[in-house]
Each structure stands twice: as C-alpha cells, then as structure tokens.
C-alpha cells in the first residue's frame, strides 16, 4: 500500500494532486499527518479546501527543536510501520523535518521511499531544509524532479538515472484549482503588497529589525501573513510595536489556500522567504522579492521574475532597483500532468 506522509502547508498543497489522482483511480493508500504545523490554519483548513479525507494516523511533532521534533516523529512513525506491514511504499514531499524523519524510518524498515520535489537545492547547508532535502534524495528509491534544474542536481550528485523521473511541479495543479475558487479572507486595500516571512534564519532579532526597515521602505500598504513562529519572535524582540508604528503594515493570521490564491492574484508584488509562494507568485507573473541569499528555485531569478534581496541594510535598495526594472522572461517549466506521472510510477 502507498503511504503518504505530510504535515505542513507546502506538503499538503503539493501532495493534494497526488491524492486526487489516487482517489480517481480508486487506489488504496494511507495518509499520515505529522502535525508539524499544529496550528489549524496552517494545516487542517487545507484538508477541507482540497476535499482530502481525514488522515488515517497522526504523529505528534509539536513545537520542539529540530532534533527533538525529528526524533519524536521517527519513534512514532516506526511504530506505525511495524503495526502496518502492508505500508510498503512511503511518499514524502519537500524538505521538512517530517520528510527527514519519515525517510530515515522508511529505509530502516526496508520500505520503498519516494520523494516528490526531489533535487531542489539552495546550496546553503546552514539551512535545515537543505540538509533534509539532501538526506531524503540520497535515501530515496524514486525521485520525482519538478524541473530540469532539479534533474541536473540529482545527476550531478551521482544518483542513478533509473531512480529519477522528471515529473513537473504538482503545486501548479493545485494553484490552478485554487484560483478558480479564490475568495477574499478579509477586506484588503485597493493596492497592496503580500508578505510572508517564516524561515528560522529570518526570525532572529537582528533579521527582524531588518525586516521592519524593509517594510518601512515600501510605500504601498502591506498585507503581512504572520506565521506563528514569526509573530512570537516579533513579540519576544518587542518589534511588533515597531511594525504597528509604521501604520501601513496589516498583520494577519495565516489563511487558507483559496484565500492565499486570492491575495496572490490581487497583490501588486510579493515579499516572501517561502519556496512555495515564490514559485506560485512567479507562475502567475507577480514580481517576487526574496529576503534570502539563495533560493532552491533559481529559474525564477534567472527569468527575472524574482530577486534575492537578502535581509540586511542593502535589501531596500535591491528591492527598489528590481521593481523599477521588472521585465520578466519565460520560466522554463516542465509541461506535464505531474500527479499522473507520479501515480503511474508508484503503481508500477
């Protein structure tokens, strides 16, 4: 039986088309939810929006350090696999601690491991996500590369060609579905910038001070969807008050994917350190400012849809120059039905 392990917003968004395709074919599968995003709006709402059935089992990832969270999930997922000997194919997506934990346990239990979104690289091993991607890719029996650049990365790392499938990107299937059902989550300004910042390296007091300065340099109204980690860090560093003083930053809780699609469609441009939102914004032609020094999706930078502005004293200047000269080219994407390609391979 195919077992899909997920637990964060990006995993649910990108694996939903795979689940839909399994349902369409009436294929047997199990869903395991890690609870890595334990907040309702970061997880459960997506199950409802995408009409996914309730998970068959849960892990209790909770809010811990990387090591504790990963270890906890490993212990619990091992117990599930031992109880369910027919869960012979384990599918994971992306670069989270859920992916790392499930990958290690699956291989130790001699299960086939499939990785959706294989080969993404930022080449920054200071990022926890980069470590997770590399480990998972080198353990996986089936690697579904979303782009030709990802395919090249896997080949460069000497992963056997027989394990790799160029599938295309499942998140675009989900985005096209969501744009047809997009709805406003709240009243928005007539012209606004959509912002999300959540990566661990961007939630230190020093980086958040630079974020406030970046927001201060933006003239438009800003709709800031604040991840729980970011909101907590802002409060702890007493920078939430500084954001309020700016007057044009509207702080909101994270919203569902249909609401995010609405905001993405209506905004002027996007400021985000999210790998998924970067791609989604570029896909529909929005300028993207990435407050990082590297991205796992270099094609959107090369096509001039996005700019790496970092999060330092030079970020505002880089952002201004990019937006003033915004003239994107074509993003090279794989034209395919990714979910069909993935399920075809899984059912072989």
HELIX and SHEET records of a PDB file:
HELIX    1   1 UNK A    9  UNK A   24  1                                  16    
HELIX    2   2 UNK A   40  UNK A   42  5                                   3    
HELIX    3   3 UNK A   44  UNK A   49  1                                   6    
HELIX    4   4 UNK A   66  UNK A   83  1                                  18    
HELIX    5   5 UNK A   97  UNK A  108  1                                  12    
HELIX    6   6 UNK A  128  UNK A  139  1                                  12    
HELIX    7   7 UNK A  148  UNK A  156  1                                   9    
HELIX    8   8 UNK A  161  UNK A  163  5                                   3    
HELIX    9   9 UNK A  170  UNK A  179  1                                  10    
HELIX   10  10 UNK A  200  UNK A  202  5                                   3    
HELIX   11  11 UNK A  205  UNK A  217  1                                  13    
HELIX   12  12 UNK A  228  UNK A  236  1                                   9    
HELIX   13  13 UNK A  240  UNK A  246  1                                   7    
HELIX   14  14 UNK A  257  UNK A  266  1                                  10    
HELIX   15  15 UNK A  275  UNK A  283  1                                   9    
HELIX   16  16 UNK A  298  UNK A  302  1                                   5    
HELIX   17  17 UNK A  315  UNK A  324  1                                  10    
HELIX   18  18 UNK A  338  UNK A  346  1                                   9    
SHEET    1   A 7 UNK A  57  UNK A  58  0                                        
SHEET    2   A 7 UNK A  29  UNK A  33  1                                        
SHEET    3   A 7 UNK A   2  UNK A   6  1                                        
SHEET    4   A 7 UNK A  89  UNK A  93  1                                        
SHEET    5   A 7 UNK A 112  UNK A 118  1                                        
SHEET    6   A 7 UNK A 142  UNK A 145  1                                        
SHEET    7   A 7 UNK A 164  UNK A 166  1                                        
SHEET    1   B 6 UNK A 249  UNK A 252  0                                        
SHEET    2   B 6 UNK A 221  UNK A 225  1                                        
SHEET    3   B 6 UNK A 192  UNK A 196  1                                        
SHEET    4   B 6 UNK A 269  UNK A 272  1                                        
SHEET    5   B 6 UNK A 287  UNK A 290  1                                        
SHEET    6   B 6 UNK A 306  UNK A 308  1                                        
END                                                                             
